[in-house]
Amino acid sequence: MKTEDAIPRPDAFQLIAFGDSTTAPRTVDGQPLVTYCDLLQAHFADAGPRVRVANAGVGGEHTGMARQRFQRDVLDRLPGHPTVAVIQFGLNDAAVDVWKEPPVLEPRVSVDQYESHLHGFVSAIRRQGGRPVLMTPNMMCWTPTLRRYYGRPPYDVDSSRGINRFVDRYADRVRELARTQGVPLIDIHRAYDEHEQRGRGCVADFLLPDGMHPNAAGHRLTAERLRTVLVEEFNCL
């Protein structure tokens, strides 16, 4: 079912992707990674300069840090343009810094505070006439590097999914917030899990080579899911 605030095919439309390193431009093996923002901008190419995709991702950030730039990177861009703002955080919020001395045993941002920050983003975007979309954080996979830094309690080192012990909870909160607030949801966390369960290969091999950040295939998956939401929920393509 489409939302009541569907965007007509606009003369000027923008998509803002507000997130962390799983959104931000990155370089892999010395080459720029093609992100889901790049893929969507290419998809919009026929519309020319009237359509703009802004990548407002910053690596290493959690929602508490992102609040400091939210006005500049999202709200200040809303006036005058039909805008969809995609919000994806969680990996850094849920991270437990067990590698520190002494080890930290709780996530950097509590799950309740995380939900509160997301709720604040959604409400502010709506107040200024934008259309928010929530995206769950992607799942992760153990790699030798991640085991070296995070392979100790409270993470479950004996489970293949043990590194997701905390981020799973954060993804659940995103789903619940999307449901209660009537916000379109892109459930990338579940999409990655389904990719592996359907026998399409280990997520670490095909989508998350470093166990945390999506590669080109992972970004293509995100772009496909987001494009579906843009069409079905907002009628903007």
C-alpha positions as CSV (number, residue, x, y, z in Angstrom):
1,M,0.0,0.0,0.0
2,K,1.4,3.4,-0.9
3,T,1.8,6.1,1.7
4,E,-0.6,9.1,1.6
5,D,2.3,11.5,1.1
6,A,3.4,9.9,-2.2
7,I,5.7,12.0,-4.3
8,P,4.5,12.9,-7.8
9,R,7.0,12.6,-10.6
10,P,8.8,15.8,-9.7
11,D,10.6,18.6,-11.6
12,A,13.2,18.5,-8.9
13,F,13.6,15.5,-6.6
14,Q,16.4,14.6,-4.1
15,L,17.3,11.5,-2.2
16,I,19.5,12.0,0.9
17,A,21.3,8.9,2.3
18,F,22.1,9.6,6.0
19,G,24.3,6.9,7.5
20,D,27.7,5.6,8.5
21,S,30.4,3.8,6.6
22,T,28.0,1.3,5.1
23,T,26.5,4.3,3.2
24,A,29.6,6.6,2.9
25,P,31.9,6.7,-0.2
26,R,34.7,4.3,0.4
27,T,37.9,3.1,-1.4
28,V,38.6,-0.6,-1.7
29,D,41.9,-1.8,-3.0
30,G,42.7,1.7,-4.2
31,Q,39.5,2.1,-6.2
32,P,36.3,4.0,-5.3
33,L,33.5,1.6,-4.4
34,V,30.3,2.0,-6.3
35,T,27.8,2.7,-3.5
36,Y,24.0,2.3,-3.7
37,C,23.8,6.1,-4.0
38,D,26.0,6.0,-7.1
39,L,23.8,3.2,-8.5
40,L,20.6,5.2,-7.9
41,Q,22.1,8.3,-9.4
42,A,22.9,6.4,-12.5
43,H,19.3,5.0,-12.5
44,F,18.0,8.6,-12.4
45,A,20.3,9.7,-15.2
46,D,17.5,10.1,-17.7
47,A,16.0,12.7,-15.5
48,G,19.1,14.8,-15.8
49,P,20.0,17.4,-13.2
50,R,16.5,17.5,-11.8
51,V,17.2,14.5,-9.7
52,R,20.0,14.4,-7.2
53,V,21.2,11.7,-4.9
54,A,23.2,13.0,-1.9
55,N,25.4,10.6,0.0
56,A,25.5,12.0,3.6
57,G,27.3,8.9,5.0
58,V,30.2,9.4,7.4
59,G,32.4,6.4,8.4
60,G,32.7,5.5,12.1
61,E,29.6,7.4,13.3
62,H,26.8,6.3,15.6
63,T,23.5,8.1,15.9
64,G,24.7,10.2,18.8
65,M,27.5,11.6,16.6
66,A,25.2,11.9,13.6
67,R,22.9,14.2,15.6
68,Q,25.6,16.9,15.5
69,R,25.5,17.1,11.7
70,F,21.8,16.2,11.1
71,Q,20.7,19.8,10.7
72,R,23.4,20.6,8.1
73,D,23.4,17.4,6.2
74,V,19.7,16.6,6.1
75,L,17.3,19.3,7.4
76,D,19.0,22.2,5.7
77,R,18.6,20.4,2.4
78,L,14.9,19.8,2.6
79,P,13.2,23.1,1.8
80,G,12.2,23.6,-1.8
81,H,12.5,20.0,-3.0
82,P,10.5,16.8,-2.7
83,T,12.9,14.7,-0.6
84,V,13.2,11.2,0.6
85,A,15.7,10.8,3.4
86,V,17.0,7.3,4.0
87,I,18.4,6.7,7.6
88,Q,20.8,3.8,8.2
89,F,22.8,3.5,11.4
90,G,23.4,0.8,13.9
91,L,26.8,-1.0,13.5
92,N,28.7,1.6,15.5
93,D,25.8,2.1,18.0
94,A,25.7,-1.6,18.8
95,A,29.5,-2.1,18.8
96,V,31.0,-3.2,22.2
97,D,34.6,-2.2,22.4
98,V,36.0,-5.3,24.0
99,W,39.4,-4.5,22.5
100,K,39.9,-1.5,24.8
101,E,41.9,-1.7,28.0
102,P,40.1,-2.2,30.2
103,P,37.4,-3.9,28.0
104,V,34.1,-2.2,27.5
105,L,31.2,-4.5,28.0
106,E,28.2,-2.4,26.8
107,P,27.3,-1.0,23.4
108,R,28.5,2.5,22.5
109,V,24.9,3.7,22.4
110,S,22.2,1.9,24.3
111,V,19.5,0.4,22.2
112,D,16.9,2.7,23.9
113,Q,18.9,5.8,23.1
114,Y,19.5,4.5,19.6
115,E,15.8,4.2,19.0
116,S,15.2,7.7,20.5
117,H,17.8,9.2,18.1
118,L,16.1,7.5,15.1
119,H,12.7,8.6,16.3
120,G,14.0,12.2,16.5
121,F,15.4,12.0,12.9
122,V,12.1,10.7,11.6
123,S,10.0,13.3,13.4
124,A,12.2,16.2,12.3
125,I,12.3,15.1,8.7
126,R,8.5,14.9,8.6
127,R,8.1,18.3,10.3
128,Q,10.0,19.9,7.4
129,G,8.1,18.1,4.7
130,G,10.5,15.3,3.9
131,R,9.7,11.6,3.6
132,P,11.8,9.4,5.9
133,V,12.8,5.8,5.1
134,L,14.4,3.6,7.7
135,M,17.0,1.0,6.9
136,T,18.2,-1.7,9.3
137,P,21.9,-2.1,9.8
138,N,23.3,-5.0,7.8
139,M,24.3,-8.2,9.6
140,M,28.0,-9.0,10.0
141,C,30.2,-12.1,9.7
142,W,33.2,-13.3,11.6
143,T,36.5,-12.7,9.8
144,P,40.0,-13.2,11.1
145,T,40.4,-9.4,11.7
146,L,37.0,-9.1,13.5
147,R,37.8,-12.2,15.6
148,R,41.1,-10.5,16.6
149,Y,39.3,-7.4,17.9
150,Y,35.9,-8.7,19.0
151,G,36.4,-12.4,19.6
152,R,35.7,-12.4,23.3
153,P,32.7,-12.1,25.6
154,P,30.1,-10.7,25.6
155,Y,30.3,-11.6,21.9
156,D,29.5,-15.3,21.2
157,V,32.7,-16.5,19.7
158,D,31.4,-20.1,19.3
159,S,28.5,-19.1,17.1
160,S,28.9,-18.3,13.4
161,R,26.4,-15.5,14.0
162,G,27.9,-14.5,17.3
163,I,29.2,-11.1,16.1
164,N,25.6,-10.2,15.5
165,R,24.6,-10.7,19.1
166,F,24.0,-7.0,19.7
167,V,23.3,-5.6,16.2
168,D,20.4,-8.1,15.9
169,R,18.6,-6.2,18.7
170,Y,19.2,-2.9,17.1
171,A,17.8,-4.1,13.8
172,D,14.7,-5.3,15.7
173,R,14.2,-1.8,17.1
174,V,14.4,-0.3,13.6
175,R,11.7,-2.7,12.4
176,E,9.5,-1.8,15.4
177,L,10.0,1.9,15.0
178,A,9.1,1.7,11.3
179,R,6.0,-0.2,12.1
180,T,4.7,2.1,14.9
181,Q,5.6,5.3,13.0
182,G,4.3,4.1,9.6
183,V,7.7,4.6,8.0
184,P,8.8,2.6,4.9
185,L,11.4,0.0,5.9
186,I,14.4,-1.4,4.0
187,D,15.3,-4.5,5.9
188,I,18.9,-5.1,4.7
189,H,19.7,-7.0,7.8
190,R,17.1,-9.7,6.9
191,A,18.0,-9.5,3.2
192,Y,21.6,-10.5,3.9
193,D,20.5,-13.3,6.2
194,E,18.0,-14.6,3.5
195,H,20.8,-14.4,0.9
196,E,22.8,-17.0,2.8
197,Q,19.8,-19.2,3.9
198,R,18.7,-19.5,0.3
199,G,22.0,-21.1,-0.7
200,R,23.3,-18.1,-2.6
201,G,26.6,-18.4,-0.8
202,C,28.2,-17.2,2.4
203,V,27.5,-13.5,3.0
204,A,31.2,-13.0,4.0
205,D,32.2,-14.2,0.5
206,F,29.7,-12.5,-1.6
207,L,28.5,-9.3,0.2
208,L,30.7,-8.6,3.2
209,P,34.4,-9.4,2.4
210,D,35.6,-7.7,5.5
211,G,32.7,-9.0,7.6
212,M,31.2,-5.6,8.1
213,H,31.1,-3.3,5.0
214,P,29.1,-4.2,1.9
215,N,31.0,-4.7,-1.3
216,A,29.7,-3.7,-4.8
217,A,27.3,-6.7,-4.7
218,G,26.0,-5.6,-1.3
219,H,25.4,-2.1,-2.5
220,R,23.6,-3.4,-5.6
221,L,21.3,-5.4,-3.3
222,T,20.6,-2.2,-1.2
223,A,20.0,-0.2,-4.4
224,E,17.4,-2.7,-5.6
225,R,15.5,-2.8,-2.3
226,L,15.5,1.0,-2.1
227,R,14.4,1.5,-5.7
228,T,11.5,-0.8,-5.0
229,V,10.5,1.3,-2.0
230,L,10.8,4.5,-4.0
231,V,8.4,3.1,-6.6
232,E,5.9,1.4,-4.4
233,E,5.7,3.8,-1.5
234,F,6.4,7.2,-3.2
235,N,5.7,6.7,-6.9
236,C,8.8,8.9,-7.5
237,L,10.4,7.0,-10.4
